Amino acid sequence: MPVPVVDTIEGLPPAVALQQQRGGSSSRSSVGSLTTLSNLLRMLYSRAGTYPAGMSRLEAEDFSSNTPMGACPRCHGLGRIYDVTDKTLVPDDTLSIRQRAVAAWPTAWQGQNLRDILITRGVNVDIPWKDLPKATRDWILYTKETPTEPVYPGRTHAQVLEAIKHGVPADYNGTFTGARQYVLNTFTKSQSAKMRARAASFMVSSVCPECHGQKLKVEALQVLFAGRNIAELSSLPLKKITAILREQSQQLKKQTDATGLAAY
């Protein structure tokens, strides 16, 4: 259609084009991140924050727990850490290893494999867990070593030693993994949601001791604005934040006016 040749058009309201974005939320989302207000706060702290003496200026991304630059290295920006305890790994210490005292171990063949490796290493798997030496219990639960041992399923430790002495070949060589390491590896690396959920059932969460639940690296938390770090300011109600920003703006204006008068 050809464009009409006219000098003026009257009676038509102006058109306004708005950019629309679909909000994508996650477990890390907040009102600030969904409305981009957090971006402005991060920029404020980067450019106008009070830094400790000798500290280099940080970029805005350093004040975000959702970026590798800003997230607390201990909890990865979650504010909490997840780990196992003796009680979660071994809920009933009156059971023996053969009776599955180490509940966090995998079931079926893999769990039997770990048990048989301990038999080869001379661990008594038929007495109550609580009666094993503490050093042995700690090694089984928390070692980061991954020793490989010959496995002779169904044999006692004495029979295993006898078989090794006479050169009887093992059924296979098995690799041991500590209970804690098994749980953490499964929780972070397994592709199976069911396996991850099972691993999570043996873990407990607590406030991160490094960032104290504030999710950011220490350097970012040391930068202050109006006497608060960005995590403290972000946790306040929006009206309170508005009042603080207005007060800071007024103080800055007074300082600017005073500087101007002194120069005059």
C-alpha positions in Angstrom: 0.0 0.0 0.0 1.5 3.4 -0.9 2.2 5.9 1.8 -0.5 8.7 1.9 0.8 12.1 1.0 -0.3 14.4 3.8 1.0 17.4 5.7 -0.4 16.6 9.2 -2.5 14.0 11.0 -4.7 14.9 13.9 -6.7 13.0 16.4 -4.3 10.0 16.7 -2.7 9.2 20.1 1.0 8.6 20.1 2.2 5.0 20.0 4.6 3.8 22.6 6.7 0.7 22.0 7.6 -1.4 25.1 10.2 -4.1 25.2 8.7 -7.2 26.9 10.8 -9.9 28.5 9.7 -13.2 29.8 10.8 -13.5 33.5 12.9 -16.6 34.1 12.9 -17.6 37.8 15.0 -20.1 39.6 15.8 -21.1 43.2 18.3 -18.2 43.3 15.8 -15.6 42.0 14.6 -12.7 44.1 12.5 -9.6 43.6 15.7 -7.7 43.0 17.0 -10.1 40.3 13.6 -10.3 38.6 13.2 -6.6 38.4 16.9 -5.8 37.7 17.0 -3.6 40.9 19.9 -5.9 42.1 21.9 -4.8 39.0 21.6 -1.1 40.1 22.6 -2.0 43.7 25.6 -3.9 42.5 26.7 -1.0 40.4 26.1 1.4 43.3 28.4 -0.7 45.6 31.0 -1.0 42.8 31.2 2.7 42.1 30.1 4.4 45.3 30.8 1.8 48.0 33.3 2.4 50.9 36.2 0.1 50.4 38.7 -1.1 53.0 42.1 0.7 52.8 44.3 -0.8 50.0 41.5 -2.9 48.5 41.2 -2.8 44.7 37.9 -1.7 43.3 35.5 -4.5 42.4 33.3 -4.8 39.3 29.5 -5.0 39.6 29.6 -8.8 38.9 31.8 -9.2 42.1 28.7 -8.4 44.1 26.5 -11.1 42.6 26.2 -14.6 44.2 25.1 -15.9 40.8 28.5 -15.3 39.2 31.8 -17.2 39.8 33.4 -13.8 40.5 31.1 -12.9 43.3 29.9 -16.2 44.8 31.3 -17.4 48.1 33.9 -20.1 47.2 32.8 -22.3 50.2 29.1 -22.6 49.5 29.1 -21.5 45.8 26.7 -18.7 46.4 24.0 -20.8 48.2 24.6 -19.4 51.7 24.5 -23.0 53.1 26.7 -26.0 53.0 25.7 -29.6 52.8 27.6 -32.4 54.3 27.2 -35.8 56.1 27.5 -36.7 59.8 28.4 -40.0 61.5 24.7 -40.3 62.4 23.4 -39.8 58.9 25.8 -42.3 57.5 25.4 -44.9 60.2 21.9 -44.4 61.8 22.1 -47.6 63.9 25.5 -48.3 65.3 24.4 -51.6 66.8 24.3 -53.2 63.3 27.3 -54.8 61.8 28.7 -53.9 58.4 27.3 -57.1 57.0 23.9 -55.9 58.3 24.3 -52.6 56.4 25.3 -50.4 59.3 26.7 -48.0 56.7 23.3 -47.1 55.4 24.7 -44.5 53.0 26.5 -47.2 51.0 25.0 -48.2 47.7 22.7 -51.2 47.7 23.0 -54.5 45.9 26.3 -55.5 44.3 28.2 -52.2 44.8 27.6 -52.3 48.5 28.6 -55.9 48.8 31.8 -55.0 46.8 32.7 -52.4 49.4 32.1 -54.8 52.3 34.2 -57.5 50.6 37.1 -55.1 50.1 37.0 -54.4 53.9 37.1 -58.1 54.5 40.3 -58.3 52.4 41.7 -55.5 54.5 41.0 -57.3 57.7 38.0 -55.4 59.0 35.6 -57.5 61.1 32.2 -57.0 59.3 30.2 -59.2 61.7 30.5 -57.2 65.0 28.4 -54.1 65.9 29.7 -50.9 64.2 30.2 -49.3 67.6 32.6 -52.0 68.6 35.0 -51.3 65.7 38.1 -49.2 66.6 37.3 -45.5 66.1 40.2 -45.1 63.6 38.7 -47.9 61.5 35.2 -46.4 61.6 36.6 -42.9 60.6 38.6 -44.4 57.7 35.6 -46.3 56.4 33.4 -43.2 56.5 35.8 -40.3 55.7 38.8 -41.6 53.8 39.6 -39.9 50.5 41.9 -42.8 49.6 40.7 -45.2 46.9 42.7 -48.4 47.4 42.2 -51.3 45.0 42.1 -54.8 46.7 41.6 -58.4 45.4 38.1 -59.5 46.2 37.1 -63.0 47.1 33.3 -62.9 47.7 31.9 -65.2 50.4 35.3 -65.8 52.1 36.5 -64.7 55.6 39.6 -62.6 56.0 41.6 -65.7 57.0 40.4 -67.5 53.9 41.3 -64.5 51.8 44.8 -64.4 53.2 45.1 -68.2 52.6 44.0 -67.7 49.0 46.5 -64.9 48.4 49.2 -67.0 50.0 48.6 -69.9 47.7 48.3 -67.7 44.6 44.5 -68.3 44.1 43.4 -65.6 41.7 40.8 -63.2 43.0 37.3 -63.0 41.4 38.2 -59.4 40.6 39.9 -56.3 41.9 37.6 -53.8 43.7 38.2 -50.1 44.4 37.1 -48.8 47.8 35.4 -45.4 48.2 34.7 -43.8 51.6 31.0 -43.4 52.6 31.2 -39.6 52.7 33.0 -39.4 49.3 30.4 -41.7 47.8 27.5 -39.6 49.0 29.1 -36.3 47.8 30.1 -37.7 44.4 26.6 -39.1 43.9 24.9 -35.9 45.0 27.0 -33.6 42.7 27.6 -35.9 39.7 24.9 -38.5 39.3 22.7 -38.1 36.3 19.9 -40.0 38.1 17.5 -37.8 40.1 16.6 -40.8 42.2 20.2 -41.4 43.1 20.8 -37.7 43.9 17.7 -37.7 46.1 18.9 -40.8 48.0 22.3 -39.1 48.5 20.7 -36.0 49.8 18.8 -37.9 52.4 22.2 -38.6 54.1 23.2 -35.0 54.2 22.4 -32.1 56.5 22.6 -28.4 55.8 24.0 -25.6 57.9 24.8 -21.9 57.5 28.1 -21.4 55.5 30.8 -20.5 58.0 32.7 -18.4 55.5 30.0 -16.0 54.3 27.6 -16.6 57.2 24.7 -17.1 54.9 25.3 -14.0 52.9 26.3 -15.9 49.7 29.1 -13.6 48.6 32.9 -13.7 48.7 34.5 -12.0 51.7 35.9 -9.1 49.6 32.5 -8.1 48.3 31.0 -8.2 51.9 33.8 -5.8 53.1 32.5 -3.0 50.8 29.9 -0.8 52.6 27.3 1.7 51.7 25.5 3.6 54.4 27.3 1.3 56.9 25.9 -1.9 55.4 27.2 -4.5 53.0 25.2 -5.3 49.9 23.7 -8.5 51.5 22.5 -6.5 54.5 21.0 -3.7 52.4 19.3 -6.1 50.0 17.6 -7.9 52.9 15.8 -4.7 54.0 12.2 -3.8 52.9 12.1 -1.7 49.8 10.7 1.3 51.7 13.7 1.2 54.0 16.1 0.9 51.1 14.4 3.9 49.5 14.7 6.0 52.7 18.4 5.1 53.0 19.2 6.0 49.4 17.2 9.3 49.8 19.2 10.2 53.0 22.5 9.4 51.3 21.5 11.5 48.3 20.6 14.5 50.6 23.9 14.1 52.4 25.8 14.1 49.2 24.0 17.2 48.0 24.8 19.0 51.2 28.5 18.0 50.9 28.5 19.2 47.3 26.9 22.5 48.2 29.3 23.0 51.0 32.3 22.3 48.8 30.9 24.8 46.2 30.5 27.5 48.8 34.0 27.0 50.2 35.4 27.2 46.7 33.4 30.4 46.1 
